[in-house]
């Protein structure tokens, strides 16, 4: 089954957009997915000579497994104006794709998904690949994303767009939260702490009751936009916001953390 291409979905890399992971391609047992990301700048400088690195000499990059067409024509990653910017943009894209894909797979366990594998965790030669740790064991941004999205108990929310209008966000607010519990523990009297940040300042805060979370289960909490339980966002400025979520027990113990970035336009 591991070698069957039907279980190797690549939205956002070989085709389409990574939002296609919402439809759970490769179900039920997904064992290969992801996107390439450049290693850290230090590793890139050890991989190539300076005149091969920037501006890029593409034949040299290709030898190191870099996929030009997918990077620019499918993922549409911006090179930027330096190798530092290119590395940052490349790793950011891989991080976003992995987060979106894994969260969608995890919150559908048992309904359509029986298991997922992380494809290419670490490189076995100095190359540009789908790994999250390079040949010299230096982590990419995606490594830290995996630490978040593979928490045994994970709180999250459905985010299917990176940009949203100010009026839409103020009207709809945060309506739905989900919790995936892959442990055999039961959590009681839980609640979510949600904080909206912009430029290092908290813009809005709210606590939302989650209740009891059964072992080895998934819980959805969904409210109508008109409900007073929906977290209304009193946001007046356009810009980039971070939504931080914490799942708490009744003793104020943090069980899970997660965050999302949205641009309000």
Order of alpha helices (4+ residues) and beta strands (2+ residues): beta-alpha-alpha-alpha-alpha-beta-alpha-beta-beta-alpha-beta-beta-beta-beta-beta-beta
